[in-house]
Amino acid sequence: MIHVFVGPTLAKTEPQLAVPGVRVRPPARHGDLFDSALHSGDTVVLIDGVYHQALSLRHKEIMAAMGRVSP
């Protein structure tokens, strides 16, 4: 599964996002990469994130998610 975190930069209706195996999600925020819907071996694409409205995604979350990669 490919999880795409997108917001104002790219419309959710773009044809590239309307393919099987792609899950379009709102802009990334703190804690999103610990979501139980993300599994080892999934791909995460970070296009947009929140910064002022809520806590932003931290680099430690990205590093932890990368550490969950399947062998």
C-alpha positions as CSV (number, residue, x, y, z in Angstrom):
1,M,0.0,0.0,0.0
2,I,1.2,3.5,-0.8
3,H,0.1,6.2,1.7
4,V,0.2,9.7,0.2
5,F,-0.1,12.6,2.6
6,V,-1.2,15.5,0.5
7,G,-3.1,18.8,0.9
8,P,-2.9,22.1,-0.9
9,T,0.0,21.3,-3.1
10,L,-1.7,18.5,-5.1
11,A,-5.4,18.0,-5.5
12,K,-6.8,14.7,-4.2
13,T,-8.5,14.2,-7.5
14,E,-5.2,14.0,-9.5
15,P,-5.2,11.0,-11.8
16,Q,-1.9,9.8,-10.3
17,L,-3.6,9.4,-6.9
18,A,-6.6,7.5,-8.3
19,V,-4.9,4.2,-8.8
20,P,-5.3,0.9,-6.9
21,G,-3.0,0.6,-3.9
22,V,-2.8,4.3,-3.2
23,R,-4.4,5.7,-0.1
24,V,-4.7,9.5,-0.1
25,R,-4.4,11.0,3.4
26,P,-4.6,14.6,4.7
27,P,-1.4,16.6,5.3
28,A,0.9,14.8,7.7
29,R,0.9,15.8,11.4
30,H,2.6,14.6,14.6
31,G,1.8,10.9,15.2
32,D,0.6,10.0,11.7
33,L,3.5,7.7,11.0
34,F,2.6,5.6,14.1
35,D,-0.9,4.9,12.7
36,S,-1.9,1.2,12.8
37,A,-2.9,1.4,9.2
38,L,0.8,1.7,8.2
39,H,2.4,-1.7,7.9
40,S,6.0,-2.8,7.4
41,G,6.7,-2.7,3.7
42,D,4.2,0.1,3.0
43,T,5.4,3.2,1.2
44,V,4.8,6.7,2.6
45,V,4.9,9.7,0.4
46,L,5.0,13.0,2.3
47,I,3.9,15.9,0.0
48,D,2.2,18.2,2.6
49,G,2.2,18.5,6.3
50,V,0.7,20.8,8.9
51,Y,2.9,23.3,10.8
52,H,0.8,26.0,12.5
53,Q,-2.6,24.4,13.0
54,A,-1.3,21.3,14.9
55,L,2.0,19.7,16.0
56,S,4.1,18.9,12.9
57,L,5.6,15.6,11.9
58,R,9.0,15.2,13.6
59,H,12.2,13.8,12.1
60,K,12.3,11.1,14.8
61,E,8.9,9.8,13.6
62,I,10.3,9.5,10.0
63,M,13.4,7.7,11.3
64,A,11.2,5.3,13.4
65,A,9.0,4.6,10.4
66,M,12.1,3.9,8.3
67,G,13.3,1.5,11.0
68,R,10.1,-0.6,10.5
69,V,11.1,-1.5,7.0
70,S,10.7,-5.2,6.3
71,P,13.8,-7.2,5.4
